Amino acid sequence: MNNIIQANNISKVFRQGKNLIEAVKDVNLSIERASRIAIIGQSGAGKSTLLHILGGLDRPTVGSVLFEKNDLYRLSDRKRTALRNRKIGFVFQFYHLLPEFTVLENVLMPAFINSEAQGTKHELRKRAELLLGRVDLSHRLNHKPREISGGEAQRVAIARALINEPEIIFCDEPTGNLDSRMGDQIYDILYEVSCQRNMSLVIVTHQERQNFDFDKTYVIKDGKLSEKENKVLA
């Protein structure tokens, strides 16, 4: 089995006043290379916390996360940040575009931060333009985030997540702020790109989505993760 990520007995505990809140409870999860995974859960179920742990953004209280057999949380902060920038892409519900930069500059930002990015500035710019063309935004290259719609902003975020040609993309409620038509379009783009690039895709969402084929679908409730038998969903 060719796993890109292996999570072993991970738990995450937060302190809230005098109380301890266990947001993630003893989760074991294998994510195979080039697979498409859905994690479904209601608000407060622990799904975003789990995604942040799997993606190297938040250290678990207990357990380990192996990325291509590297223990993410035994790496130094600098090495973990570098690995995350090179090999992991993120798409969040709230886009996180930098308002002072253009659409094209926002997409290029991770490549400029990545000291190991492949290509000259001209080549990276061409790659960014191609990605924006793929998400039907060639006409928005020089627009600022305030000048584009929510659906367009989310497509910019997808292009940005792809600029370093990651091995896996984590999506946290990627259609949460969009209407159903635009949401379907975003799912179609993510699915098609993951297939074309042989890239793993993990989508965390609060609702199941019909007519989208995931290799595996999981449900998280009260911090506990379980696999659904029905694999055509999310």
Number of C-alpha atoms within 10 A of each C-alpha: 7 10 16 19 23 20 19 16 16 21 23 22 14 12 9 8 7 6 8 10 13 17 20 28 20 17 18 17 19 15 22 18 18 20 19 23 23 27 26 27 22 14 11 14 20 21 29 21 20 25 20 16 23 25 23 21 16 14 20 21 14 14 16 22 26 19 21 14 11 16 16 25 20 13 12 10 12 9 13 19 16 16 18 21 22 21 17 21 25 23 24 19 16 16 20 13 20 15 12 11 15 19 30 23 20 23 30 23 15 19 25 14 12 16 11 12 17 12 12 9 13 9 11 19 18 13 19 27 20 16 22 24 15 14 18 13 19 16 9 18 18 13 14 19 22 13 14 13 11 18 19 20 21 26 25 29 25 27 28 27 26 28 23 26 19 19 21 28 24 22 23 22 19 25 23 15 15 16 11 11 9 16 18 17 15 21 16 13 15 21 18 12 17 20 14 9 14 14 19 24 27 23 23 25 24 19 14 16 16 10 10 16 16 19 16 20 23 20 22 23 19 15 22 18 23 15 15 15 9 12 16 17 19 24
